[in-house]
């Protein structure tokens, strides 16, 4: 039966926990002007008789469940909008005004809006229910004139002497299948509504919470009343992991732990095998005939489909969101199959002659928008999903780059030149360029003076900031009389700096890697960058190589360049540490060589797609926020862009979203931005504390604070690659010329890695000097510990000296 009341939210002053409690027992109605998110009950009140029907249809297609409209609007919408998507908003006196034709046209429920001066009581609810009406209670009246529990239980009268209600507990995951019968009281129902826990009434022991001691608690999704069986029963739907949810959980665990060579490991790592299995099971499902066969083959198909989803980081919630959007559509497209899936013996006239709408991959007129999630309503599983980045198939990529790396390791320059011709389309006689790099050898190629001046400014700032980081002083500590310990820094002798290039020009990356190497005093700096088609290197990168004192330039890109730096070739010197960003081929090659003891090379950090997290409150400038988001979104389709709203009103969020759409369409890389933004997130939080907490859990590469008093929040930042404080600190400045380094940890690695800095190009050596007196005091303790570990030679090295005293 429908709930005896609904709740109208038309104010901004709403406690989120109370709103969530309401949603457990009834539907929530929002006005279009409300700043609150649409919950699972997506009902929109449209009490303006002049509202545009087309806008109402657009609202319904965007995810609104039901539109609550006056009679005049209902007459316009009947026949266009399914009756199940409409609710009439009437006054009791106007029931007779509904024509019979409208009554017959769709199933409708009469809703009465109780004005703020009226008081909602259980007796009013019972009276209206008796005439087939559902009371609409303004949210402001809850807990003042009536509690949520009293409104919910207004129709409930127990037939037991103790006043308890039979309660059926059913599984939400199993489609409402009953799990058992217990009892509830008004008090236990009230607690269950407010807490969302499975709380019941024992006939002997009073109130009890299911699973409180064992840990097997119940999360109550919905509570409803059923009076149809002649006695009152309360039905609850606790969350329980079954079926597809359990399979998803199992596959997620196996993704991380499947043994090498196992079938599951092969499925996750062999895309051709997995695709073949999906096609095989889909074909078998199509051929199945009996109910049992169809169920069996469908289960197999789901297994391999979910394996594909888990491998790509797609969850059941993601699939449900897509299905919900499809289900909300009112206008439909033709359900024609693609030609390759139509049987060859189908008659030509059976095929559609034309399509009513063209098939396009992307709707260019659709808003370029981000997905919105309210953190207040997100459970632990959804919160964990929000922190995830796309699955990086590092093992798969390493397998692809290994033949390239091995080829360069074995054949040196010969392999390097062949691979450069194959991948970079450049025919070279030698892979290396030696100084002087600037002035350019060819007078026909000149560096733009404005670009040169900009590089000089950036160079000066980056050098000044990184020079201040030099750790060249000795740390000296006398730990006890006669025992002096010290630590001192030394530059890494040989470093390789990878600068992505080819068609792109990235002098900023050359600066960010070259300057700290120069400041640290590295003896040999080898800069590697893909050549252009004619074999040349961009003059901007050549100029930076000149400024930072690079000793050589390797004209090669991709895995082959990393291999040459790691192992060395006839002309390319081997290095001790490799720095720099790159695509997945470069990243995989760096990970491969750092684990090869033959290479004896380290790398700066793991790398992933570029990312930014922006925290904004009401003080923000929407245009600034949108620009900051897009500055990272344009890097690539896999760029990670997150906006964390700190108590932002919906109107302010809409301004930001409008700016994102407007500014994105003006960008040359709009196609890239369109895709990366569609995968990005807006996360709503109730305030700056929660916003910072989410950011620390996410650990972004770039963190931008558009907050009132932004500088005061920096001390609360625990995990971030680099922080940009206040409205006039765009991330672009850090990328180019403010002085900080733009080579930063991504993919959540800001929890344990720092960005590139001067210390990245240094290592620290410790020393100790012990006097005769120092050894006399310290020696016995050392010998005792050596004896304890059974290492007599260690103890003897001390005792043989002590014997001389």
N, C-alpha and C positions, 0 to 999 in steps of 0.2 A: 504494500500500500504506500502511497506517496507520503512524505513527511507532513505532519500537521502544521508545520510553520516553515517559513523561509526567512533569511536574514538579509536585510538591505544595508550595504556598506556605502555610506555617502559622506564620510568624514575621513580626514587624514589621521585623526588621533585614535588609532586602533592598536591594541596590543597584539602582537603576532601570535603569541601562544594561545590567546583566547580565540583568535580567528581560526587557528588550526583546530581547536576544540570544536568550534561550530561546524567545521567541515566534516567532522567525524559522524555527525548525526543528521545533517540536513544540507541543503544547497545554499550557496551564497550568491547574492545578486550585487552587481556593481553598476554604478552609473558610469557613463562614458568619461565623465570629468574626474572620476576617482583616480587617485595616484597609486592604487593598490594593484598587485599582480593578479592575473586570472588564475584561480586555483583549479583543482580537478573538476569543480562544478563551475563551468564557464558560462554564467548567465549574465546577460547585459540588459539593464533596464533602460528603455527608450520611451520616456513619457512625454516627448515632444511630438505632437500630432503632425507637425510639419517636417519631420525627419525624412531624409531622402531614402526611399526604399533600396536604391542601388547601394547606398552606404551600408545599410543593414545586411544586405546579401554579402557584401565584401567582409563585414564583421564575422558573419557566420562561416564564411570560407576560410578566414584567417585563424579559426580555432574556437570561436564562441560556440557554446553548446546550444543554448536557447536564447532567443530574443524575447523579452517581455515587453509587449507593445499594447497601446490602447486600441480600441475597437476600430477607429478610422484607419489606422495603419494595417491592422489585421486584414481588413477587406482588400487592401491593395496587394498584400503579400500572398494571400491564399491562391493556390494554383501555381505559384512560382517557387515558394519555399515549402518544403515538406512540413506537414502539420505537426510532426513530432519535434520540430525545431522552434515552435512558437508557443508562447503562453500569453493568454489575455490578461490584462490588468484592468479590472473593473471595480466599481463600487457596487455594494449589494443592491442598491436601488436601481442599478442599470442592467441587471441580469435580463430583464424582459426586453431590453433593447437589442439583444443579439438575435439576428434573423435566423430562421430555421435553416436556410441555405448555408449559413456560416457554421451553424452547429453541426450539420451533416458533413461539412467539407473537411473538418479535421477534428482530431481528439483534442479537447482543450480542458484546462483546469482553471477554475475561477480563483484569482488571487486578490486579496483585500489588503491594501496598504493602511496600516494603523498609523495615524498621524502622531507626531511627537507629543502632543498634549494628551493623547489617549494613553491608557495604561494596558499593557498586554498582561493578561492573567490566564491561568489554566482554564477557567470557566469560559472566557472569551474564545479561546482556542477550541474548546469542545463545542461551543455553540456554532461557530463558523464551520467546523468540520461536519456538523450534522446537516448543513445545507450544501455540502460539497465544495466548500471553499478552503483554501490554505491561507493562513494568516501570514502577512509579511511584516516582520518586526524590525524596526530600525536597530542597528547595532548598538546605538547609544542607550537603548532601553534595557539591554541585557545586563544583568546583575544589579540594575537599579529598580526596575519594576518587576522583573522576572529573571530567574536564573536559566542557564542553558538546559540544565537537567530537568527543571520543573516544566519548561516548555516542551521538552522532548517526551516527558512522561505524563503529559496532560491527559492523554487518552487511556492510560494504563490503570486498570483496577484489578488487583490480585484476587483470585478466588481461594487463596490459602489463608488460614487463620494467622500465620506468622507474617503475612504480607509480602512474601518472596515471590519472584517471577521465575518460571522455568526459562533457562537461557541455553540456546543452541550455539555452540562454537563451531564455526565452519571455516574452511581453508580458502583464503582468497586465491592462492596459487592453483587450487584444484577446482576452480570454478564454483565455489560455494558448497563443496562436499562436506557433510557434517563430520566433525571430529569428536563430538560427545555432548552430553547434557549436564549442565550445572545449574546453580541458582544465583540470582542477583537480588539485591535490595536497592531501594532508591539511593542509599548512600554509596553502594558499590558502583552503581551505574554512573553517579555523579563523578566519582573519583576516576573511573575509567574514561569518561568523556574528557575530563580536564588533563589527565596524564598521558592518555594514549596507551595505557598498559592493560593487560588482561586481569582485571580486579573483580573478584566475585564474593559471594556471601555463603559461608559454610553454615549449615544448619546447627552445627555443634560448636564451631570454633570462631565464628564471626567473620570479619573481613579478611580476605587473603589474596595475595598477588601470585598469579601463576608463575612458577619457575623462579621465584625470588631467591630461594636457597640453592637450587640446582643450576641456575644460570639459563635455563631453557624458558626464557620469558616470552611473552606474546606482545607483539605490536598491533594494536587495534587499528584497522584501516577504516572500517565503517561499522556503525551500530544502527540497527533498524528494528521496527516493531512489526509484529505480525499478529493480527487479531482474528484472522480468518478461520482458525481451527477451533474456535469456541473457547479458547483459553489464551491468556496472554503469554507471549514468549518474546524474549529479546534475542535477536540474532547478531552475532559478532563475526567479524572476518579477521582473524589474526594472520599476520604475515608468516609464512613458512616456506622454506626453500624446497621446492619440489620441481619435477619435470625439467623444463627448459632452464629455469634459474639454477637448478642444481647442476645441470650439464654445463652451463656457462661457468659456474664456479670451478668445476672439475677441470675443464679445459684451460682455464686461466692458470690454475696451479700447474698443469702439465706443460704449459708453454714455458714456464720457468725451470721445470725440473725433469722433463722427459729424458730418459737415458739416451746417450748417443747410440744411434743405430736402431732404436725402437721404432715401431710403426708410427706412433704419435709424433716422435721427433721428425721422422721422414715427412709426415703430412705438413708439419709446420715449416719445414725447410725446403721442401720440393714443391714449388708452385704448380708445375706441370702435373705431378701426381695428384695433388689436391683438386685441381680443376677437372682432371679426368674422372675422379671419383664423384664429384658433384654432378657432372654430366651423366655418368653411369647411373647414379641413383635417381636422377630426375627422369631418365628414360624408363627405368624399372617402375617408378611410381605411375608413369603414364600407361604402362602396360598392365598394371595390377588390376584385378577384377573384383575379388571378394573384399568385404569389409576388413577382414583380418590382414589380407595382403596389402591393402592400401595403407592401413595403420602401420604395418611393419616397414614398408618402403618409405613412408613419410618420415618415420622416426630415423631411418638411416640417412635420409636427405637432410634432416635437421641437424644430425650429428656433424656431417661434413660442412654444412652451411655455417653452423656456429663455429667450427674450427677455423673457417675462412674469416669470420667476423672477429673472433678473439685474436687471431694473428694480426689483424689490421687495427685492433684497438676499438672495435665497434661492439657496443653492449646491447642487450635486449631493450634497455631503456631508449637507446638511439633508434632502434627499429620501431618501437612503439610510438615514438614521436612522429616518425614518418607516416605510420599507419593512421595515427590520429589526424594528421593534416589531410591525408587522402580521404578519410571518412567524413571530414568536415566539408568537403567540396559539395557544392550544390549543382554547378554546371559540370557536365561530364564530357570526356573525349571519347571518340569511337574506340571500341575494344578490338581493333584489328591486329592480327598477329603479323610479325615481320615475315617477308617472303621466304626466307631460308628455313622457317619453322613450319611452313605449310606443306602438306603432303603433295608429292608430285602428281598424284592422280586426281587432285581436286580440279573441278571444272573451272575453266576460265571465267565463266559468268559468276561463279561463287566469290571470286576475289573482288574486293572493293574497287570501284572505278576511280574514285578520288578520295582524298582525305579532306575533312572539313577544316583541319588546322595543320600547318606544316610542322614537321618534327624538327625541333632545334634543340641543341644541347643546352643552351643558356638563354633565359629570357632577359634580353638586354634592357627591357623596360622595368623589370622588377627592381625594387629598392636594394641597394647594396647595404645589407644589414647584418648585424651580429645576433647570435642566439642569446636570450636572456634567461638567467637562472636566479631565483631568490634563495640565498644561502639559509635564510631563516626556515625555509620549508624543505631543505635538502637533508636527507638522511645520511648516515655514515657512508653507505655505498656510493651514493651520488656525489658526496663531497670528495671521495677518493677518485672518482672518475674525472672530476673537474681538474684535478691536479696532474692528470696524465697527459703526456705528449703522444703524438703518433708513434706507433711501434717502429723502432729502428731495426731493420733486419741486418744487424752488423755481421752475424755469422755468414749470411748469404752473400753479402757484399765482399767479405774477406775472401770467400771462395772464388769470387769472380776476379778479384785483383791479384790473387796469388800467382797465377801464371804470368802476369805482366811483371810483377816484382821479381819473380825468379828469372825471367828472361833478361832483365836488366842486370841482375846480380851475376849471371853467368856470362853474358855477351857484352856487357858494358856499353860503350858508345855506339857500337853497331846496332844493338837493340834499341837504344835510346833514340837514334836518328830515325829508325824505321817506325817506331811508335809515334814519334812526333809528326812524321809525314802522314801516318794513318789517322791519328786523332785530332791533331792541330792543323792538318792540311798545309804544313810548311816544310819545304825542302831545304835542309840545312847541310852545310859542309862540315861544320863543327858545332857542337851544342853550346859552347861557352863563349861569353864575352868578357874581356878583361879591361881594366881601366886604361885610359881615362874614358868615362862614360859621358862626360859633359865638359866643355861644349860638344855638341853633337858632331859626329864625323861628317854628316851630310848637311850642307848649307841649305838644302831644299826643305829640310824639316826644322821648323823653329817652334820653340815653346811660347805659348801665348803669354805675354808679359803679366797680364792680370792673374793668370793661373800661377805663374812663377812667384809673384808677390804673395798670393794666398798660401802657397806651399811654404814660403819663408816664414810667414806669421805662425802657421801651424807648427813648423819645425822648432821655432823659438819657444813656443809655449810647451810643447810636448817635452823638449829637452830640459827646460827649466824644472818642470814637475818631476821628471824621472831622475834628473841629477840630484834632486833633494832626497831621493830614495837610496842613494849609493851607501852601502854598508861596508866602508873600508877601514873603520876603526876596530882595534882589537878589544874583545871583551875579556877582561882579566879578573879572575876571582881566586882569592886565597881561601880554599875550602877548610883548611886547618893549618896550623903552623907548619911551614916547610912544604906545603902542597899547593902548588899554583896551577890552576886550570885556565885555559883561554880558548877563545873561538875567534876565527878570522875568516873573511870572505875572499874568495878568488873567482875571477871570471871564468865561465865555461869557455874553453879555448876555441872550439870550432862550432859555429851555429849555422843552421840552414833556415832561411826565411821564405816561406811559400806565400806568394802574392797572386791570388786568382787574377786572370786576365783574359787573353784572347780578344774577343770583341769588346770586353769591358775595360775601362781604365780605372785602376784602383791605387792611385798614389798614396791615399790615406793609409791603407794597410801596410804599404812599404814604410811609411813613417812610423806607424805604431809598433812595428817590429824592429825596424832599423835603428831608431833613436835609442831605445833602452839597451840594445846590443852594443851600440857605440859608447854610450855612457858607462856601461859596465866594464868596458875594456876588453871585449872579446877579440882574440888574436886573429880570427878569420871569420868573415861574414860572407856567406854565399846566398845570394838572392835568387830564387827560382820563380819563373813566371812563364806562362804559355806565350809563345810568339804569335805575332799576327801572320796572316797568310803569306806575306812577302818575307817572313823570317825576322822582321824587325821587332823591337820592343817600344812601347809607347814612350814618347819623350818625357812625359810627366814622371813615369817610373824611373827612367834613366836619370833624371835630375835628382830625384830623391836618393837613388843609389849613390850618386856623387856626393850628396850632402852627408849621408850617414857613413861614408867611407867603406862601402861594400868592396870586397876584394875580388868578386867575380859574379857574373850573372849567368845562371843556367837557363837557356831558352827551352824550357820543356814544362809541361803541365801534367796534371792527373797523377795516377799511381806511378807512372814511369819516373816522374820528377822526384817523388818521395823515395823511390828505390835508389835512384842515383845519389841522392843526398845521404841515404842510410848506409850504403855499401861502398860508394865511390865508383868512379869509372876511370878510364884512361885520362880524361881531361877534367872531370868533376871531382873535387876533393871530398872525402868522406867527412861528415860532421858528427858531433857528439849529441846534439839536441836539435829537434826540428820544431819550428813554430809556424803558426799561421792557419787561417780558416780555409775551407774548400768544400767542394761538393762531396757526395757520399763516397765517391771513388777515392778521393784524397783522404777522407777521414778513415775509411777502411784500411787503406795502405799504411797510414800512420799507426793505427792500432796493431797491424800485422808486424811491422818492423820493430816496434818497441818490445815485442815479446820474443824476438829472435836473438838468441845470445850471440849469433855470428855478427849481427849488425852492431850490437852494443850501442844503441842509440835510445834516447828518451824523447818524449814529446811534451808539448806544453799542457794539453788537456784534451779530454774527449770533446767532440763538437757535435752540434745538431743545428736544426733550423734556427734562424734569428728570431728573437722574441722580445716583447715588451709588455709590462704590466703597468697600467695607469690607475692610480687611486685619485678619485675626484669627489669633492663635496660641493655644496651649494655655491661656494665662492668661485668656482671654476668658470673659465671662459669656454663655452662649448666649441668654438672654432679652434682654440688652442688644443683642446683635448682631442678633437677629431684629427687634427694635423699630426699630433704625436702618434696616434694609433696608426695612421696611414704611412708614416715615415718608416715603420717596420713592416707593415703589410705589403709594401711594394718590393721587398727583397725577393720573395718567391711564394709560390702557392702553398708551401708548407710552413710559412712563417707563422709564429704563434703570437696572437694579439689578444690581450685581456684588459677589459675595463672593469675596475672594481668600484662600484657606487657606494659612497659613504653617505647614507641617508639622503640620496638624491631623489627629489620628487620626479614623478613620471614625466611631467612637462619638461623638466630640465634634461632628462634622458632623451626625450624625443628631439629636443634641440640638437643634442650631440649626434644622434642618429641621422638627423637631416643634414647636418654638416658633413658627416662621414660620406653620405650618399652624394652630396653636392661636390665636395672636394675630390672624391674618388673619380667621378666622371670627367673631371678636368685633367686627370693625370694621363701621361702617355702610356703608363703601364697599368691601365684600368683593368685589362683582362686578368692580370695576375692578382690585382687587388680584389677584384670581384670574388675570386675563388678563395683567397686567404681570409678575407673578411667573413665570408659565409661559414667558415669553420671556426671563427673566433667567438669569444664569449663576453657577455656583460654579466657580472656577478653582483647581485644586490646584497649589501650588508647594512645593518642598522646603524653603524657608526664607525669612526676611524679606528678604534681598537680592534674591532672584528675585521676591518679591511686590512690592517697591518698584519693581523694574525693569519689571514688567508694568504697574503703575499709571502710571508715567511715560510708557510707550508709549500707554496708554489715554487719559491726560490727562482725568481725571474732573472734573465740576463740583464735587462734594463728595467729599472723601477723609477717611475715618474710620479712625483707627489704634487697634485693640484689640490692642496689642502690649505685651509686657513691656518696660519702659523706653521707652515710646512717644515721649517727648520727644526722645530721642537719635536717633530716626529721621527727625525733621522735616528735618534738614539734608540728607538724601538725596533729598528730594522736589524734583523739577524741574518737573513739570507738574501743576497742580491749581488749581481755582478758589479753594477754601478748604479748610483742613485742620483736622480736629477731633481733638485729641490726648488719648488715654486714655479709660478706660471711663466717665468722668463728664462727657464733652463731647459730648452728643448734637447732631446736626445741627440739631435743632429750635431750640436756643438761638441758633445763628447766623441761622436764619430769622427770628427775632423780636426778640431783646432783648440779646444779649451785647455788641453794639457793632459787629461786622463787618457788611459788606453782603451781602445774599443775592441780589443781581442779579449772576450769575456766568456765565462762558462755558461753553457746553455743546457737545455734538457733537464733542469733541476740540479745540475752539478754545482750550482752556487752554494749548496749546502756544505760542500767540502773542498771546493777549489776557489782560488782567487783569480782575478783577471791577470793578464800578462802585465808584469811590472819589471823594474830594474832587477829585483831579487830573482826573477825568473831566469836571468842570464848569469846568475852567480850560484856557487855552491859554498857551503861553509865547512871549514876544517877545524877540528878541535886539537888542542895540544895540552900536555901537562908536564910540569917540571917539578921534581921532588928532590929536596935536599937530604943530606944524611940524617938530620934531625927529623925531617918529615917522614922518611922511611922507617925510622925507629918507632915513631908513633903509629903510623898507618899499617906497617908491614904485618904485624901479628893478626890483625883483622882480615887482611887479604889472604894470608896463608890458611887461616881457619876456614874461610869460605871456600877456598880451593880444595881443601881436604874434604869439606862437606859434599862437594860435587864430584869427588873422586878424581881430581885432576892434579896428581902429585907433581908433575913437571911445573905447573903454574906455582904451586906452593914452594917448590924448590928454588924457583927464580927469585923469590923473596928471601927465603931462609939463608941461601948461600951468601947473600949480601949482608943480612943481619949478623951472620957469623963473623964478619969482618970487623964489627964494631967492638 
